[in-house]
Each structure stands twice: as C-alpha cells, then as structure tokens.
Amino acid sequence: MNTHAPTPDSSTPLDAFRLRLGKDELVPIVIGGMGVDISTTELALEAARLGGIGHLSDAMMPTVCDRRYGTHYVRSKLQRFKHNVHNLDKTVVQFDLDEIAAATRAHVAQAMERKRGTGMVFLNCMEKLTMNSPRETLRARLIAALDAGIDGITLAAGLHLGTLALIEAHPRFQDVKLGIIVSSLRALQIFLRKNAKSRRLPDYVVVEGPLAGGHLGFGADWAQYNLATIVAEIRAWLDAEKLAIPLIAAGGVFTGTDAVGMIAQGASAVQVATRFTVTHECGLPDEVKQHYFAAKEADIEVNTLSPTGYPMRMLKSSPCIGAGVHPNCEAYGYLLDGKGHCPYIDAWAREMEAHPEHRRPTVRDKTCLCTHMRNFDCWTCGQTTWRLKDTSHQNPDGSYQLLSAEHVFKDYQHSTEGRIALPEKAPAA
Ligand SMILES: Cc1cc2nc3c(=O)[nH]c(=O)nc-3n(C[C@H](O)[C@H](O)[C@H](O)COP(=O)(O)O)c2cc1C
C-alpha cells in the first residue's frame, strides 16, 4: 500500500490511492481482459486515457483481425484443412505461426498507436489457448505483442510454469510490465519457484477470487472462498519474503468502496470487468448487454461446460448451452491440446453416435467454446451481473440505458460509502 495514502475506509475514494509499477504511477483501476474481443481496443484505450490500465485479449486474434480489419485468416486456415473437417482426429490442423504473429502484431500495434493519456494497455494472454501446439503458439503470441509495443502482459488461465523462459531473450523482457493471475498463494509460490531461472519477478500479481467472470481458478466449492482473505494471505506472505510486488484484487469488486476495502487488505489496485460489460465500448452485441442488465441472481451459474477443464461462470440462458454445433477446429481450433484433441469433440461424437437421426445433436456436458465465444453466444459474466440493473436507468420499453466506460471508470474512482452514480438520463428517443 502507498505509505502516504489515507487510511482506507468507506469515506475514502479509490482516487486517494495510486498503483506504482516501477517508476510509473497509475489510477488503481485495471479493466480485465475479456475474450473474445469483449474487452475491445476502445475499452482498453479509455482506461489508459483516464490514467488506469486496460487489457486487450489475445483470444482468437486472427478472427478478431478478420472482423475488424478485413483480413482472411479464418478462411485461409479452413481452406488449408477442409479435407479434415469430418475427421475427429485434428492432429494435422496446425496454426501458421507467421499468421498468429501477424494478427497479434496488427491488433496490438493499432491499439498502441491510438493510445492517449498516462495509462497503459496490457495484453491478457491465456495459457489454456493451447492451439494444437501450446509452446510454439504461446511464444508466437507473446513475442508479437512485445514487438508491437504492448505496455504489459498479464499471464492468465494457467500456471504459466514455463512462460517467462519463452520470452527471456526478447530485448523488452526486462522493461515490459509482466504479471500473473492467481487464485491462491500456492499457485503464486509455484509460479515464482518454476520461473526463478528467468531472474525476473512479476511486476504485479492479479489475485482473482471466486466471484469473477470467465474461467475460475476454483472448483464447485467456489462459494467457500473469499477474495479479501486470499489477498491478505498473499500480501502477508510477500511481505514476509520481502517481495514488494503490488497485488491487484479481482472478482466481485462492484463499487469504489469495495475497491477501497481491497486496498485495506493489502491490494494496490483492483481489476474489474463485469461493470464494463454494459458500456458502449464493450464488444458484446447490444442485445446481449441487455441480457446482462436483466439477469437475476438465479440466472447465473458456474458450470463445467468449458473444454479447458476450468469451471466457468455464465448466464444460464446462454445460447451455447446444449447447442450441438459441428466442431469448427479447421477454422478455429484454439482449444486443441498438443495432440489435436478437445473434449468437446468427444462429447459431440458421442451424441452423434447415440442419435444418428439428428443432424445437430444436443450436447449438454461440453460446449464448443471457440465457436460460441466468437459468435458471442457464451455469455460469461461475473457473479455481480445481477446488480448491473442498479447502475443505470431503465427505458420506457424495459431495456436499460448503456453506460460510457468513462462513467463507470470515474464511478469506481470517485464514489464513496458504497454509492453508485447513475448516468445522466438519455433523452427519450
Ligand atoms: C465477459 C467476461 C469475459 C472474461 N474473459 C476473460 C478472459 O478472456 N481472460 C481472463 O483472464 N479473464 C477473463 N475474465 C475475468 C476478468 O478479466 C476479471 O478478472 C474479473 O471478471 C473481474 O471480476 P468482476 O467481473 O467481478 O469485476 C472475463 C470476465 C468477464 C465478465
């Protein structure tokens, strides 16, 4: 914690504190990475303009480039492998590493060129995107992002035991900000031990608790864990080890006062996402944002549908649940492990065999995450999503008024006493 900062209590705004990363001082608000292109460039740039940190996501960059910049990466990969579409063995379906690198460079570079203000833009880099060749594709993504000038990289969705070694020869290795997301002290200890040879400590650690969106580092017993307790435990251990690494608390931080509560536990900043899912700048389609606004607490579940093997939180009404799309690995294939295998393919093949009369079976236990995240049909969300309706105005037709990222950011930054500032009411259409 900043030693000159006031005592954190409910009358203190988050803006009284600063996140120090080396010699940089930032507003202690980080907008978390949300794949696939849910945390857009526009969202990340707003966080940076306002003095905080925004994230791009490295999920499915070629697809994102096709949609945003008119490239044809997906079509050309499908062309290369269309002979394999009906084969359940996907070993041959390899990504072209040059294309991965080119897509990553293009997406990161356009964001860095447009960046204004004193904040930073980081990349959320997920190890679980194993892409049929885990080490090589991860290396290609990381190096391309470094080449394109990314300010920092947050290692996500995995323990990243060998990740630093993949980039330690890069000229920016010592300068770029590097952080890791963990959900327990044990995960952090293992990361530090396994990466000790790289002679470089992380610049920050994101501590993600059980209420976060996306994949979780907890099992079915997630409700028994508490973010504040984990933050305090990790802070105490780091202090005992004389490691002055700032902690960034994530998951369920809904107000500025919640954020100040995390500072009181030893965090130096918060990472937030759910409240930004209903902003104009968020990449979800507007009609999906309305589902997030309208959600009730009973509409949210943690399930095991993700082929990554991690539990994932989502709205029960997500169209991906039960959908039995033909696996699209020849076009996408981001979750193929190093042996051309994805648990969704097994589940889909089993249902096809059991119900040969159906062209499209119902697959209940797994989802084709690539296809559904790409199409915004997997509505992953944080546990506090049901509270979003309290953050805006309802229109006469029952829909909710979208917010600006600036409004939400400044509400986190300046609000006190658990209050949430409503936006100015939009004039009736
Ligand atoms: C829609 C959505 C998508 C997410 N996708 C990712 C992701 O791709 N990678 C990741 O590391 N975290 C992901 N997260 C987690 C966030 O980055 C963040 O750490 C967490 O949700 C913060 O908690 P909050 O949503 O309660 O504010 C996602 C969260 C949401 C809401």
The ligand as a Gaussian input file, in Angstrom:
#p B3LYP/6-31G(d) Opt

LIG

0 1
 C      -17.384000     -11.273000     -20.013000
 C      -16.110000     -11.622000     -19.312000
 C      -15.092000     -12.262000     -20.011000
 C      -13.875000     -12.555000     -19.379000
 N      -12.871000     -13.131000     -20.097000
 C      -11.661000     -13.320000     -19.525000
 C      -10.558000     -13.772000     -20.301000
 O      -10.681000     -13.987000     -21.523000
 N       -9.370000     -13.962000     -19.666000
 C       -9.218000     -13.705000     -18.331000
 O       -8.124000     -13.888000     -17.784000
 N      -10.237000     -13.251000     -17.570000
 C      -11.439000     -13.035000     -18.149000
 N      -12.459000     -12.501000     -17.396000
 C      -12.192000     -12.110000     -15.985000
 C      -11.905000     -10.601000     -15.879000
 O      -10.770000     -10.227000     -16.607000
 C      -11.759000     -10.099000     -14.437000
 O      -10.589000     -10.533000     -13.812000
 C      -12.926000     -10.448000     -13.494000
 O      -14.114000     -10.713000     -14.166000
 C      -13.115000      -9.303000     -12.517000
 O      -14.237000      -9.503000     -11.734000
 P      -15.627000      -8.717000     -11.992000
 O      -16.108000      -9.161000     -13.311000
 O      -16.486000      -9.168000     -10.849000
 O      -15.348000      -7.238000     -11.953000
 C      -13.694000     -12.224000     -18.016000
 C      -14.741000     -11.591000     -17.311000
 C      -15.925000     -11.290000     -17.944000
 C      -17.014000     -10.587000     -17.167000

